[in-house]
Amino acid sequence: MTAHKSGDPTTLNRLYGRQSGPKLRKGQQEMVDTLLPALSVPEDGDITAASLFGTDRPLHFEIGFGGGEHLAYRADLLPDHGFIGAEPFLNGVVQALGHVRDQGLANVRLHMGDALQVLARIPDGALSFVYLLHPDPWPKARHAKRRMMNPGPVAMIARKLKPGGEFRFGTDHPVYLRWAMMVMNGHPDFDWLASTPNDFQTRPGGWPETRYEAKARRQGHEVWYFRYRRK
């Protein structure tokens, strides 16, 4: 595969970036061996709230949850909702497992791997929320096709959200910001929930600060918060 192949994450069918970091400690490996299988999204079949949690309930999906801080916060805030998180980075999955264990979260399911493979198996109109927070910006122009904010993934997100469902996107990278706004402004299925610049420069309620956002602020970066409603 060449760097100049056209497409986006829905057609490239490849994960980029590292998938593991420092060697896991014994306790961390035990969580991967015992807790992760119990929480993992099934490998086959449709993915619904009923199949994952036994009851029909509002369903949330987070693409690339990092260390799981946001996912755990939202799951704790809304215990009667169901949450699915997908993350290819093993060490991030381990951190999320720690949050689930320590907070006793029974409404979370995880997938270690490609988020789009899971999203494709969720029935259209089944999701109430989709989150994409501080994704890898791939700032070089030749790598733009790797960005999750591209027409293919955004169209899939739109299909999976119910009417009135919400897509939340956050970034601290100006190149990604401009690219994402271009993609979203050209999409017919979303209304941008912003009337003034303050609406996307101030973190909304129920949107906790993640470690990636905290790091960005320590580096002096501005952070932007976007909310879109499915028409």
C-alpha positions, 0 to 999 in steps of 0.5 A: 500500500502506498502513501498516496492511495486514495480513499478514507478509513472506510476503504483503506481497511488498515489501522495506523499508528502503534497498537501497544506500548510498555510491557504490561504489569502482572495485574494489568495482564490479569485484567486483559486475560480475565476482564476483557473477555467478559466485556468484549463486543461479540465477534459476530452478529448485529450489535444492539443494546439488547444483545450487549446488555439484555435490555433495550436502552440508549446506546453510545459509541466512542471511537478511539477512547484513549485511556477511557476517562471520557467513556467511564465518566459518561457511563457512570453519569448515565447508568441506564444507558449502554456504552461501547468503546473501541480502541486499538491501543492495548495500553489504553484498553488496559486503562479503560478496564481499570476504570470499569473495574474500579467504578463498578461499571456494568454498562460498558463493552469494549472492542480492542481494534478497528472502531469501524468494524464494530460500527458497521455491525450496529443497525442503522438508527440504533445509536443515541450518541457517537464520540470522536475526541482528539483523534490522531490528526495525521497533519500531513496532506498526504495522510489526510485519507487516514483521518477519521473525519472523512466523508466515508466515516462521517456518512457511516456515523450519520446512518448509525445515529437515530434522528436527533442523535448527537455526534460529538467531536473534539480536537486541539489541532488547527489543521484537523479543525479546518479539515473537520469543519470542511467535511461536516459543513458539507454533510447534509445529515447534520445540524451544527449545534452552535450559534456563537464561537463560545459554543465550540470554544467552551467545553459543554456540560457532561463532557469531561476533560481527558488526559489528551485534552489536559496535555494539549492545554499544558502545551498551550493549545486551544481546544475546540468542542463540536456537537452535531445533531442528526437531522 
